[in-house]
């Protein structure tokens, strides 16, 4: 029988380090396909310039040089922007610039990344989930630039149980807090932290609520598709996205992990307390 004293000691696992690596891996699909999109954009630019180059020289050498410089500048903006996004997302160091402007890089590359993902048979929702993870990491990295005094919480109408006849899209306080769906718990969370909560049934209403309230930050609960579209629509307002659970299928009696929502609330509220 082996002496217990000689038995190998259990391997100590650094849970924080493991969690960090796992979190970085969930961001990989979006970042990887974005870099693939940059490569494809570069090839397309090169082919276009190759085709028009002889004609431009015939017109005037100066025109040919100008077009070449414009192409190089455009490609440099894409590469530089994605590089800053990648470093900020993985390290948490805020390198994003310019501040408060729409992200040209993400708006141009994300549709291409989706198409490439489909060609490689990558689940579209997996890629969207990766996008939300990257977005959340960018929001956290910009924490020193976020004021937490006007936080808007956007909830999808599908969180309300389908047999409930209470109208909560006009006022969430119409909820009876019966406990049959997640809405009651979210109302209590709003009371606890003093949040402005809106229940919306589509992107148009959500954009209207954002335009009216003019928040400094948004906590959005939705499916992968709606979160992806919504985050891009309201940019540059920082958004912390929480993906809902759909045990009954899409848009029907959905659920949400309250721990994740409260984690997002504490992130924004922490900025107010500082």
MIPA-629398 format. One record per residue: y, x, z of N, C-alpha, C in turn; residue in one letter. Coordinates in steps of 0.001 Angstrom, whole numbers, plus 524288, in hexadecimal, padded with zeros to 5 digits. Layout:
residues N
YXZYXZYXZA...
This chain:
residues 274
7FB578034E80000800008000080000804DD8037380000X808A4801EF7FCB780D4B805277FC3C810C2804A98010AX812B280924802D581628809438075D81B5A806B1805EBX81D20802C580901822078001E807C382690803DF8074BX8263D8083A80A5482A9480BEE80A4282B2680E9A804F6X8268A80EDA80215826AA811927FD0D827AC80DE37F881X82805808CA7F99C828F78050E7F56B82E72805CC7F337X82EDD804DC7EE2C833F38057E7EB9C837D18017E7EDA6X83C79803527EE9B840887FFC57F0778422C7FC297EC10X8437F7F74A7ED46845317F3A77E93484A177F59D7E67FX84A547F4A07E17484ED17F6537DE668538A7F2F27DFCBX857D67F5827E10A85CA17F2BE7E25B85FA97F1937DD52X860D67ECB07DC838639A7EB187D7D98692F7E9AB7D947X86CDC7EC037D6908725E7EAB87D7598737C7E5957D492X873DD7E1507D79E874847DC277D557879AB7DBB57D262X87DC77DE337D46B882CF7DDEB7D1CD882927E0927CC7AX87FEC7E52C7CC5087F7F7E7FB7C76187C2F7E4E87C386X877D77E28A7C575874807DF697C2178777D7DACB7BFE8X87A8B7D83A7C35087D9F7D3BF7C199881A67D55D7BD8BX884067D9EA7BE3A887F17DBC87BA88885897DCC87B529X880E07DF357B52887E477E0387B03087CB27DB1E7AD8EX87AB77D7517B0A8879237D2487AE7B87DDE7CF757AC31X882517CFC47AEFA887107CD387AD21888FA7CFB07A813X888A47D4E67A7C688A3A7D7997A302886A97D62079E70X881937D57879F8587DE07D43179B5D87EF47CECC79917X880A77CAFD79C53881CD7C5C679A568868A7C5D7796B8X889D57C9C57972688E587CA40793AB88CDB7CCE578E89X8885B7CF5878E58886E57D28C789E1886AB7CF91784B9X884477CADF7846C883D77C84D77F528891A7C77277CA9X88CE67C55F77F79892027C45A77D19894A07C96977B5DX894B47CD5577ECC897427D24277D77894847D4F2778E9X88F507D4D3778E888C637D76B774BD88D787D4EA76F75X88D6D7CFC176F4388E567CD1C76A498940A7CD7E7689BX897A07CE0276C5989D147CEE976AF389DBA7D43E76859X89B087D83076A7B89B567DD5F7680E898BD7DD52762A8X8949A7DA44762198923A7D9B075CED8960A7D7077592FX899097D34675B4089CF77D0997580C8A1337D46475646X8A2C47D7F0759C48A6A77DBE07585C8A4A27DF4F753E7X89FB57E0D17544C89D6B7E4107502D89D677E12E74AF0X89BFD7DC2E74B1189BE77D914746428A1657D86874418X8A52B7D777747998AA9E7D6F7745DE8AC787DBF974340X8AADA7E074745618AC4D7E56F743088A9F77E61973DA0X8A5117E47973D058A27D7E4E1737EC8A5377E15C733E8X8A67F7DC98735958A9237D8EA7320C8AE747DB1473066X8B1577DD307342E8B66F7DF88732EC8B5CE7E40072F0BX8B1DC7E74F730068B0F67EBC572C928AFAF7EA1872706X8AC697E60C726838AAF07E41B7214F8AFAB7E1D371E7FX8B2CA7DEC7721648B7717DC6E71EF98BB2C7E0AA71D10X8BC177E489720668BFB77E8B671EE08BD927EBCD71A36X8B8797ECA671A348B6077EF7F715DD8B6D37EC9B710B5X8B68C7E770710EE8B70B7E44D70C288BCAF7E40670A31X8C0707E3C170DE58C5EA7E31F70C3E8C8B07E85570B99X8C6477EC8B70D7E8C8D47F1AE70D638CA8B7F365707E6X8C7407F313703E48C8FA7F4CE6FEA78CD937F1A16FC9FX8CD747EC7C6FD728D1B67E9326FB948D6D17EA676FE72X8D6767EB5D703908DB207ECA4706978DD8C7F1C0704C9X8DA3E7F599703788DC3F7FA92701868DF1E7F9E36FC58X8DD1D7F6586F9178DFA87F5576F41B8E50D7F2FD6F4E4X8E5777EF976F8D38EA887ED206F9E18EE527F1276FC0AX8ECB07F3B1700698EFFF7F7CB702B38ECF17FA7570714X8ECEA7FFA57074B8EA228026870B868EC10800DB710F4X8F11D7FFA8711548F3527FE207165D8F0DA7F90D71852X8EFF07F568714B78ED787F06D716298E7E77F15B71800X8E5217F4D3715608DFC57F611716F08DFA47F85E71C72X8E33E7FBEB71DA38E3797FE47722DB8E4C77FA3D726FFX8E86B7F6B8725B88EA037F2B6729728E5777EF2072AD5X8E2A27ED52726D18DE2C7E9E3727BF8DA067ECB672AF2X8D9117F1A4729BE8D53C7F4A572CBD8D6BB7F5267327AX8DBC17F626733778DD997F6A3738E18DD137F17373BC7X8DE707ED227392A8DDFA7E7EB73B988D84F7E6CF73D05X8D4BF7E8047397B8CF327E72E73A898CD717EA6573F45X8CF2D7EF4F73F6F8CDAD7F2B3743C88CFF67F0C7748F6X8D4D67EF01748E08D7467ECFA74DA08D4727E81E74F9DX8D3297E49C74C098D0627DFD774D8C8CB1F7E12575006X8C84C7E4B874D8E8C3317E63674FAE8C3D07E90C754E1X8C7E77EC3C755538C8E17EEF275A3F8CA077EB3575EB4X8CCDB7E6E775D848CDFB7E2F3761838C8F07E0617635CX8C5717DF2D75FAA8C0727DCC2761168BD397E06A7648CX8BCB27E54C762DE8B98C7E90C765D18BBF37EA1A76B2BX8C1137EAFC76B418C3B37EC0E770358C3717E77C773F0X8C45A7E2C9771DE8C41E7DE26775328BEC27DD5277785X8BAAE7DDDB7744D8B5607DD15776438B3D97E16677A0EX8B5B47E6257791C8B4937EA7277CB88B6E47E95578218X8BBBD7E7707823B8BE417E6307873B8BB697E1B8789FAX8B9C97DDC4786F48B6E07D964789398B1B57DB4878B84X8AEFE7DEA2788A48A9E67E09578A6F8AA717E3BE78F72X8AE257E75F78F8E8AEDC7EAAB794308B0827E767798E0X8B42F7E3C3798018B6057E07279C4E8B1A17DD1679E6CX8AE807DAD479AF18AA3F7D76C79C938A61D7DA5079FBBX8A4D37DF1679E188A0967E1F97A0A18A24A7E4E77A588X8A7437E6787A5BB8A9117E9A77AA258AC727E6A47AE02X8AECA7E24E7AC408B2507DF6B7AFB18B7C67E1C17AFE2X8B8CF7E5BE7ACBC8BDFF7E8297AC788C1387E5507A852X8C5B07E3457A9D88C8D97E0237A64E8CBA17E3997A250X8C97F7E3A979D968CBE17E6A1799568CDE27E30E79501X8CDC07DDF7795F48CF287DA3E791E78D4FE7DA83790ADX8D61A7DAB978BA68DB887DAF4789E58DBBD7D8E078447X8DFD27D5EC782D68E4517D4747860F8E3057D009789CCX8E5ED7CFAF78E118E5127CBA2791E88E7807C6857900CX8E4CE7C23F791458E6FA7BD23790248E7287BBAF78A63X8E41E7BE5E7871D8E3F47BD1B7818D8DE777BB4778019X8DE337B86B77BDA8D9207B69177A0D8D5C67BB277782EX8D0B97BADC7795A8CD327BF16777F28CB8E7BE8D7723DX8CE217C18E76EDF8CCC47C176769558C7377C36F76893X8C5C97C75D76B9B8C0977C9B676B108BC4B7C5B376BE8X8BC8F7C2D77704A8B87C7BF09771878B87E7BA9476D99X8BD1A7B8B376C248BD667B449768838BB147B5A87632DX8BBAB7BA70761768B99D7BBF775C608B3D27BD5675C9AX8B23E7BFF3760CF8ACEB7C207760FA8A8E17BE24762F2X8AA747BA8A766628A6897B71A768B98A3B07B3BA764AEX8A66E7B13A760EF8A3887AE3675CFE89FB37B189759DDX8A1547B667758A589DC97B9DC755C5899157BB3C7592DX89A127BC2675E3A895CF7BD77761D7891DD7B8FE7622BX893C37B4237621A8904B7AF9D7624B88CC17AF8375D7AX88F0E7B07F758E488C097B07475407887EC7B4C375415X889777B973755D1885BC7BDC87560C8815E7BC8A759E5X882C57BA3375E4C87ED57B8B07622387AE27B4E975FE6X87CB87B13775CB38792B7AD7975A3F8758B7B0327565DX877A17B41975388874627B70174FDA86FF97B9DC752ABX871167BBBC7577086D267BE6E75A8D86A3C7BAB675E28X86B1D7B5A275D4D8686E7B1807603E8695B7B1E37661BX86E157B3647678586FAD7B37676D00871A87AE0576E5CX86FB97ABE5772A6871557A6B177445877467A669774D3X879917A2787725287F447A2077724C8817A7A171777C6X87ECD79E7377B12880AF79DB8780688804E7A2BD7839AX87C757A6047825B87C117AB047850F880CC7AE6D783CBX8826D7AE4A77EDB886FD7B14F77D4288BEF7AF0F77FB7X88C347A9E777FFE890BF7A77078280890E27A89E78853X88C567A89E78AD588C1A7A9FA7906488E097AF7D79143X88C817B30378DBC88E497B86C78E17894397B8AF78D7EX8965D7B589789F989C097B5607894689EC17B39F78E4BX89C9C7AF97790DA89EE87ADA3795BF89EB67B1DD799EFX89A617B4C479A30899E97B90779DFE89E027BD3E79D06X89EBC7BEA3798188A2AD7C28C796C68A8197C0837982FX8A9217BB97796D58AE377B948798198AF3F7B95879DF5X8AB527B7D87A1108AC0A7B7CA7A6C38AD347BD447A8D5X8AA927C1247A6AE8AB847C6857A8748B1047C84D7A705X8B3037C6887A2838B85B7C7DC7A0F68BC4B7C51F7A48DX8BB157C0427A5FF8BE817BD5F7A9978BEC57C0207AEDBX8BA3F7C1D87B0C78BA167C4877B5D28BD0C7C9B77B585X8BC797CC6F7B1208BF257D1767B0818C5137D0CF7B088X8C6F67CC427AECB8CC987CB447AE998CE9D7C8B17B38FX8CBB17C90F7B7C88CCFE7C63B7BC918D26F7C78F7BE9DX8D4267CC697BDE08D9437CDF67BFF28DDBC7CB717BCF2X8DC957C9177B86C8E0AD7C6947B55B8E06B7C0A17B5B8X8DCDF7BE987B8F98DC237B8F37B95A8DE9F7B6DB7BE55X8E1D27B2D87BDB78E3EE7B0137C23B8E0577AB787C358X8DEE57AAE57C8458DB0E7A6E37C9898DD3E7A1D77CB94X8E25D7A0E37CAD58E4A779C3B7CD338E40D797527C9ECX8E2F2797D07C4D68E21F7933D7C17B8DCE7793CF7BEB0X8D8DA791F87C14F8D3887925E7BF388D1A178CF97BD93X8CFD978C9E7B8C68CDDA787B67B6A98C7EE788097B627X8C5437841F7B8458BF96783CA7B7CA8BE5077F827B3D7X8BBBE780FB7AF9F8BA4877D3C7AB8D8B47177C227ABD9X8B321777257AC558ADAD775867ACCE8AC3B771F07A841X8A767772527A65A8A5BA76EC77A22C8A43B769737A461X8A52F765687A1558A3FC760127A31289E2875F4D7A3FAX89AE5762817A16989538761CE7A1DB89324763527A73EX89664765937AAA2894AB766927B0058940E761807B313X896E675D767B17289692758697B4108917A755B27B285X88EC0753967B649889D1750ED7B52C88ACD74C3F7B19CX8874474B537ADEA88850747817A9CD8888F741E27ABC3X88654740BA7B0538866A73B5B7B24A88B5473A227B572X88EB173E0E7B6138937B73D537B923897C273AF27B5A7X89A74737047B7A789E8D7346B7B4A38A40B735EA7B677X8A475739E87B9BA8A98D73B977BBA38AC5B73EC47B769X8B14C73DA27B6868B463740527B28F8B6D17452D7B4F9X8B48F749C87B3D38B67174E917B6498B963752177B285X8B9A8750AB7AD8C8BCA0753E57A9DE8C282753517AAB9X8C42174EF47ACF08C9AA74E387AE3D8CB027509A7B389X8C770750017B73E8C84E752057BC838C3037530D7BF06X8C1E3758057C01C8BCC5759657C24B8BC09757287C7C1X8C058755C97CA5C8BFED7538E7CF9A8BDCC74E007CF89X8BCFA74BC17CAE48BA4B746B47CA888B483747387CBC8X8B29A74C127CC078AD1F74CFF7CD658AC0B74B287D2F2X8A7AC748767D3A98A6327466E7D8D18A37274A837DC2FX8A22E74EF77D9E789F757532B7DCAF89A51751447DF0BX8976C74E867DBD08926C74C5E7DDA288E25750797DDDAX88EF4754F17DB5088B197591E7DB6E886FC758CB7D730X88777755047D3A08838C7546C7CF84884707582D7CAF2X8891675A987CAC188A2775E747C6B188D92762B67C900X88EDC766927C5D9891B676B207C7C88978476A157C891X8997F765C57C68689F20764DA7C6A98A128764867CC40X89E54761CB7CFA38A00B761387D50B8A0AB766737D7C7X89CF0769EA7D70089D3E76F1B7D9638A1D97723D7D754X8A3107718D7D2538A77E7744F7D0078ACAE772257D205X8ACD976D007D3088B18D76AAE7D5538B27376CEE7DACEX8AE4576D627DDCB8AEBA76FA37E30F8B06A775567E2C7X8AE6D778257DEE88B00177D997DE308B5D677DE07DCD9X8B79777A2E7D9AD8BD1D779F97D8588C084778E17DD12X8BEB1775687E0828C19D774417E5508C1D17790C7E8DDX8BD7C77BEE7E8F78BD1D780777EC648C0EB784C47EAC4X8C174785997E5B08C4A1789EE7E3C78C9DB788257E168X8CACB783197E1538CFA8781287DF1A8CFFD781FC7D93EX8CBEF780547D6648CB9D781477D0C98CD7977C8C7CDA9X8CF5977DA67C9068D09F779837C5508CBF3778FA7C1A4X8C9257749D7C2118C452773DC7BF218C50D76F817BB22X8C3447707F7B66C8C37776CA07B23F8BE0E76C147AFD2X8BC857673B7AED98B7A6766217AC188B912764997A686X8B6E3767457A2BA8B8397664F79D3B8B34D7650879A25X8B40376210796038AF8476090792CC8AFC7762E478D4EX8B2D07670578CB88B31076997787A58B72476DDC78792X8B70877104783708BA987756D7830D8C043773D978284X8C14776F7177FCD8C6AB76DAC77F158C93576C6478449X8C6677696D787948C87F7680B78CBC8C91576CE17902CX8C5747707978FC28C5BF77544792DB8CA9A778617916EX8CB9D778F478C5A8D04B77BD978AB08D5447791A78C81X8D534773E678C868D9C0770F478E488DAB9771DE79415X8D688771FA797238D70E772E179CC58D9337786579DCFX8D75C77C2A79AD78D93D7818C79B798DEFF781DD79A09X8E07777F5A795B68E5E077F71793F38E98877CDD797DDX8E7A3778AF79A6B8EAE2775DA79E2C8EB6A778CF7A34DX8E71677AD77A5478E71C77D597AA728E927782EB7AA49X8E8767858D7A5D78EA2378B027A5288E80978E7F7A993X8E2E978F107A9DB8E08F792097AE298E120797EF7AD7BX8E0C379AB67B1E68E0797A06D7B1C48DADF7A23B7B0ECX8D72B79EE27B2138D1AB7A01D7B15A8CE8779B177B100X8CA1079B617AE668C6C8796C77AD9D8C137797F97AF40X8BEE17944F7B2198B944794707B3258B6E57900E7AFEDX8B3A9791747AC298B18B78D9A7A8888ABA378D357A923X8A9CA7886A7A9C08A42E787517A9F18A2C37846B7A4F0X89F02786687A20D89D85783E579D22898917867479B0EX896BB7847E7969F89252786F6793FB8944078BCF7911CX890A078ED078F0E89204793BF78C89895C6792E7787F0X894AD78EF8784D0897F478E057802F89D8378C96781B7X89E19788DA785398A35D78716786BC8A66278B617898DX8A3AD78E7F78CC08A653792CD78F6E8A853796D178B89X8A50779827787C08A68879C14783E88AB5879A5F780D6X8AB4D7957E77F158AFBE7937C77C218B490792FB77F95X8B3CD79106784548B83079025787DA8BADA7952D78983X8B7CC7993078AA08B9FC79E3B78C428BD767A070787F9X8BBC579FF1783128BEE27A1EF77EBB8C3BD79E9177DC2X8C3417997477EBA8C7A6795EC77DCE8CC32796EF78186X8CAFE797FB7867D8CF2D7987678A6E8D0EB79E1178B45X8CE7B7A1CE788998D0107A7437892A8D5E07A7C7787FAX8D9017AAA278B178D77C7AEAA78EDC8D7257ACE87948FX8D6FC7A7CB795AB8D6457A61779B188D0EB7A7EB79CEBX8D0887AABD7A14A8CB777ACA67A31A8C7DD7A8307A4B4X8C3167A86A7A2DA8BF367A4547A3EF8BA647A6C17A66EX8B88A7A44D7AA938B3887A5C27ACEA8AFC07A15A7AB8FX8ABF47A2857A83A8A85C79E7E7A65F8A36779E247A9A0X8A1C47994D7AAA189CDA798477AD6289999794B07A9E3X89515796907A841891B5793827A4CB88EAD78F7C7A7FBX88EBB78A9C7A62788BFD786827A90888624786917A7D9X88342783BB7AB0A87D97783227AA5287C9477DC87A7F2X878B177D827A46D877B6778A67A19A871F77771B7A1FEX8704C7757C7A6A386AC4774137A7508693476F407A434X86CF176BF97A2C186BCA7673079FD586D787678B79A25X86E7976C4E7985F8704976CFB7930B8763676D55792DBX8785F76E5478E3D87E0B76EFB78DCB8810F769F378EDEX8857176A97791938893D766557925B8871E761AB79563X8833076278798A98811075E2679BB687F9E760077A126X8826C75E007A5108814475F2A7AA8F88085765067AB76X88448768017A9C4883FA76DAD7AA638853076F3A7B00CX883F7774187B148884C47761E7B692887BA77B4D7B639X8896277D317BABC88BF4782427BAE788ABF784D67C01AX88A29789F07BFFD8892A78CF77C4BA88E4A78D657C7C3X88E9A78AB37CC2E8936378A9A7CF47894DE790027D149X890F2793557D21D89204798A77D3EF8954279BA67CFF1X8940079AF37CAEC896E779DA87C6C889C7679B997C662X89D10796747C7058A24C794317C6C38A5A2796267CB4BX8A35C7962C7D0008A657797F57D48C8A79A79DC57D419X8A4167A0BB7D1BE8A51D7A64D7D0DD8A9E37A7027CD5EX8AA497A3BE7C94F8AECC7A3F77C5D68B3C57A2617C8B4X8B36C79E5A7CBF58B7F879C8E7CEF08B9DD7A0D77D29DX8B6407A35A7D53A8B7C17A7887D8E28BA477AC167D60DX8B8807AD207D14F8BAEC7B1587CE478C0B17B0357CD58X8C1F17AB797CB8B8C7667AA2F7CA768CA887A98C7CF7BX8C8417A72D7D37B8CB0D7A64D7D84B8CC2A7AB707DB26X8C8C17AF397DA5A8C9887B4607DCB68CE917B6CE7DAC0X8D0047B5997D5DF8D4D67B7B07D3B88D9977B5497D66AX8D91A7B0527D81D8DD6F7ADC97DADA8DE4F7B01A7E031X8DA087B1857E2C28DA547B3757E8238DC677B9077E873X8DC307BBD87E3FE8DDCB7C15C7E4208E3C87C1CF7E407X
